[in-house]
Amino acid sequence: MKNRRLKKLPLLAKTGFTLIELLIAITILAILSAMAYGGLSSVLKNHEILTAQQEKFTELTQLMTQLQKEIRHIVPRPVHDKYSTFIPALRLENGTTVLFSFTRAGIPNPTGRQKNSLQRIDYIFNNKTLKKQTWLTIDRNNSADYSEEIISTTLEKFKVEVLGFDGNVYQQWPLNKTDSLDILPKAIRFTLTNKETGDISRLVELPL
């Protein structure tokens, strides 16, 4: 018999991945996924923080604008409470509870009806909460004659000071019990504070 030479068959081309290669690819994919998730989580967290800061800043800006507008319209008009006791046109008490009370003019009257253009407003600050009480009549007949609005519950501080015509800054007004009830200071400075924005102050001169 003739010797037959066996022809070597060509090896099949390698296709697919080995188990080790697959494990390496899965590990790399897991690492990349974790990094991507961590980055996305960080971005979302930073966005939430910035949004909260922006909301707090907007709240303070609106409150400051409101206070400035009202202070510019303060008038020397004392009022009386339900006991017919006269209260100064401007009353300021700084303590555990801050009381900032005043009479203002310039109330809008779009209907044109005859009504009192004066308004009495009390700002009361205690335990991070700032409330605004607006008297329904310029002089109270009973303790329920006012509407109340919660302005903020996140303030760290609400501080009001007055600048006298002698150039000194005072924490209360009137300075003495014997002072005339219609005396007003030269200017009022108020400071609003929260954790996100720190202290923001404004000095507003009163109309002469």
C-alpha positions as CSV (number, residue, x, y, z in Angstrom):
1,M,0.0,0.0,0.0
2,K,1.1,3.4,-0.7
3,N,1.7,5.6,2.2
4,R,-0.8,8.2,2.4
5,R,0.3,11.5,3.8
6,L,-2.3,12.9,6.1
7,K,-3.0,16.5,5.5
8,K,-3.2,18.6,8.5
9,L,-6.5,20.4,8.6
10,P,-6.2,24.1,9.3
11,L,-7.2,25.2,12.8
12,L,-10.4,26.9,13.1
13,A,-10.1,30.6,13.7
14,K,-10.6,31.6,17.4
15,T,-14.0,33.1,17.9
16,G,-15.8,34.6,21.0
17,F,-14.2,35.3,24.4
18,T,-12.7,33.2,27.0
19,L,-14.1,33.0,30.5
20,I,-11.3,35.1,31.9
21,E,-11.9,37.8,29.3
22,L,-15.6,37.9,30.1
23,L,-14.9,38.2,33.8
24,I,-12.5,41.1,33.2
25,A,-15.0,42.8,30.9
26,I,-17.8,42.4,33.5
27,T,-15.5,43.8,36.2
28,I,-14.6,46.8,34.2
29,L,-18.2,47.4,33.2
30,A,-19.2,47.2,36.9
31,I,-16.5,49.7,37.9
32,L,-17.5,52.1,35.2
33,S,-21.2,51.8,36.1
34,A,-20.4,52.5,39.8
35,M,-18.4,55.6,38.8
36,A,-21.2,56.8,36.6
37,Y,-23.8,56.3,39.3
38,G,-21.6,58.0,41.8
39,G,-21.1,61.0,39.5
40,L,-24.8,61.2,38.7
41,S,-25.7,61.0,42.4
42,S,-23.3,63.8,43.2
43,V,-24.7,66.0,40.5
44,L,-28.3,65.4,41.7
45,K,-27.3,66.1,45.3
46,N,-25.5,69.4,44.3
47,H,-28.5,70.4,42.2
48,E,-30.8,69.8,45.2
49,I,-28.6,71.9,47.5
50,L,-28.4,74.7,44.9
51,T,-32.1,74.7,44.4
52,A,-32.8,74.9,48.2
53,Q,-30.3,77.8,48.5
54,Q,-32.0,79.6,45.6
55,E,-35.4,79.1,47.2
56,K,-34.1,80.5,50.5
57,F,-32.5,83.4,48.8
58,T,-35.6,84.2,46.8
59,E,-37.7,84.0,50.0
60,L,-35.3,86.5,51.7
61,T,-35.3,88.8,48.7
62,Q,-39.1,89.0,48.6
63,L,-39.3,89.6,52.4
64,M,-36.6,92.3,52.2
65,T,-38.4,94.1,49.4
66,Q,-41.7,93.9,51.3
67,L,-40.1,95.3,54.5
68,Q,-38.4,98.1,52.6
69,K,-41.7,99.1,51.0
70,E,-43.6,99.1,54.2
71,I,-40.9,101.0,56.2
72,R,-40.8,103.8,53.6
73,H,-44.5,104.4,54.3
74,I,-44.3,104.5,58.1
75,V,-46.3,107.5,59.5
76,P,-46.3,109.1,63.0
77,R,-49.8,107.8,63.9
78,P,-50.2,106.1,67.3
79,V,-53.0,103.6,67.6
80,H,-55.0,102.1,70.5
81,D,-55.7,98.5,71.5
82,K,-58.8,96.9,72.7
83,Y,-58.3,98.4,76.1
84,S,-58.1,101.9,74.6
85,T,-54.4,102.0,75.6
86,F,-52.4,104.1,73.1
87,I,-49.5,102.4,71.3
88,P,-46.6,104.3,69.8
89,A,-46.6,104.9,66.0
90,L,-43.4,102.8,65.9
91,R,-42.8,100.1,68.6
92,L,-39.7,97.9,68.7
93,E,-38.8,95.3,71.3
94,N,-35.7,93.0,70.9
95,G,-35.6,90.0,73.2
96,T,-36.4,86.3,73.1
97,T,-39.3,87.5,71.0
98,V,-38.8,90.3,68.6
99,L,-41.7,92.7,68.1
100,F,-41.6,95.3,65.3
101,S,-44.9,97.2,65.1
102,F,-45.8,100.3,63.1
103,T,-48.4,102.3,61.3
104,R,-48.1,102.7,57.6
105,A,-49.8,104.7,54.8
106,G,-50.1,104.1,51.1
107,I,-52.6,101.2,51.1
108,P,-53.7,100.5,47.5
109,N,-57.4,101.3,46.9
110,P,-58.2,100.0,43.4
111,T,-62.0,100.2,43.9
112,G,-61.9,103.9,44.7
113,R,-64.2,103.4,47.7
114,Q,-63.7,105.7,50.7
115,K,-61.7,103.9,53.3
116,N,-58.9,104.5,55.7
117,S,-55.6,104.5,53.9
118,L,-53.6,103.7,57.1
119,Q,-52.7,100.2,58.3
120,R,-51.2,98.8,61.4
121,I,-48.7,95.9,61.0
122,D,-47.0,93.8,63.7
123,Y,-44.0,91.6,62.8
124,I,-43.4,88.9,65.5
125,F,-40.3,86.7,65.5
126,N,-39.8,83.7,67.8
127,N,-38.1,80.3,67.5
128,K,-37.2,80.8,63.8
129,T,-40.7,81.7,62.9
130,L,-41.6,85.2,61.5
131,K,-45.3,86.1,61.6
132,K,-47.0,89.1,60.2
133,Q,-50.2,90.4,61.9
134,T,-52.2,93.0,59.9
135,W,-54.9,94.9,61.9
136,L,-58.2,94.9,60.2
137,T,-58.9,98.4,61.5
138,I,-56.4,101.1,62.4
139,D,-57.5,100.9,66.0
140,R,-58.4,97.6,67.6
141,N,-61.8,97.0,69.2
142,N,-60.9,93.5,70.3
143,S,-58.0,91.1,70.3
144,A,-59.3,89.2,67.2
145,D,-59.3,92.2,64.9
146,Y,-56.3,91.1,62.8
147,S,-55.2,88.6,60.1
148,E,-52.1,86.5,60.6
149,E,-49.6,85.2,58.0
150,I,-46.6,83.0,58.6
151,I,-43.8,84.7,56.5
152,S,-40.9,82.3,57.2
153,T,-40.1,79.3,59.4
154,T,-36.4,79.0,58.6
155,L,-34.9,82.3,59.8
156,E,-32.0,82.0,62.2
157,K,-32.3,85.6,63.1
158,F,-34.6,88.6,62.6
159,K,-33.1,91.7,64.0
160,V,-34.4,95.3,63.8
161,E,-32.5,98.4,65.0
162,V,-33.3,102.1,64.8
163,L,-31.0,105.0,64.0
164,G,-31.8,108.1,66.1
165,F,-31.3,111.6,65.0
166,D,-28.4,111.8,67.5
167,G,-26.5,109.2,65.3
168,N,-26.8,106.4,67.8
169,V,-28.3,102.9,67.1
170,Y,-30.9,101.6,69.5
171,Q,-32.5,98.2,70.1
172,Q,-35.8,99.5,71.3
173,W,-38.3,102.3,70.5
174,P,-39.5,104.5,71.9
175,L,-36.4,105.1,74.0
176,N,-38.3,106.2,77.1
177,K,-41.8,105.7,78.4
178,T,-42.2,109.5,78.6
179,D,-41.4,110.1,74.9
180,S,-44.1,111.2,72.6
181,L,-45.9,108.3,70.9
182,D,-45.7,109.9,67.5
183,I,-41.9,110.3,67.4
184,L,-40.1,108.3,64.7
185,P,-36.4,107.6,64.3
186,K,-34.2,108.7,61.4
187,A,-33.9,105.3,59.8
188,I,-34.4,101.6,60.5
189,R,-32.0,98.7,59.8
190,F,-33.2,95.1,59.7
191,T,-31.1,92.0,59.4
192,L,-32.3,88.6,58.1
193,T,-30.2,85.5,58.7
194,N,-30.4,81.9,57.6
195,K,-27.7,79.1,57.2
196,E,-27.6,79.3,53.4
197,T,-27.2,83.0,52.9
198,G,-25.8,84.3,56.2
199,D,-26.6,87.9,57.3
200,I,-28.4,90.2,54.9
201,S,-29.0,93.8,56.1
202,R,-30.8,96.9,54.8
203,L,-30.9,100.4,56.1
204,V,-34.1,102.3,55.2
205,E,-34.5,106.0,55.9
206,L,-38.0,107.1,57.1
207,P,-39.8,109.9,55.4
208,L,-39.4,113.2,57.2
